[in-house]
Amino acid sequence: MTASTTARRSAQGAAIALGVLTLALGLAIAPLDAEAHLATNGGPVADWLTNVSVTVPAVAVGTVLAVRRPGNPIGWLILAILLISNNPAPAYNVLDYRLHHGTLPLGAVSVLLEESWPLLLVLVTFLLWAFPDGALPSGRWRRPVLVLVVADLALG
């Protein structure tokens, strides 16, 4: 097996693992919302169906892109955006700190994940700039990209 084949298989394995993690966290939102008493008017079943109808296709697209084209950042960016934006951290934080007084495991990780939303702005900016071929614009567009990333981080 050559080094490039090994690297490709490792990247594909990492893409699948990230896709499964993103899917699991996304699907955990509705049960945690119900447990933390944050369910919307439709109830936990409606929350779960809505979440499944959005999360499963989006994670599938990001995972397939990252597995088929591991060198193209589009799939990786989609998975990272979904991981940050579609996670159960708010409900877990309510459950941990309000109802269990900080005794649940991974409370600090959940707080960090919830507070990572400024990174979401940067990732969306890169996704929009890299779409459709996965490369950032060259030449005169480098400076505006840098300005937008700095502005995103400053807003966060």
Secondary structure, DSSP 8 states (H G I E B T S, - for coil): --HHHHHHHHHHHHHHHHHHHHHHHHHTHHHHHHHTT---TTHHHHHHHHHHHHHHHHHHHHHHHHHH-TTSHHHHHHHHHHHHHS-SHHHHHIIIIIISTT-STTHHHHHHHHTTHHHHHHHHHHHHHHTTTT----GGGHHHHHHHHHHHHHH-
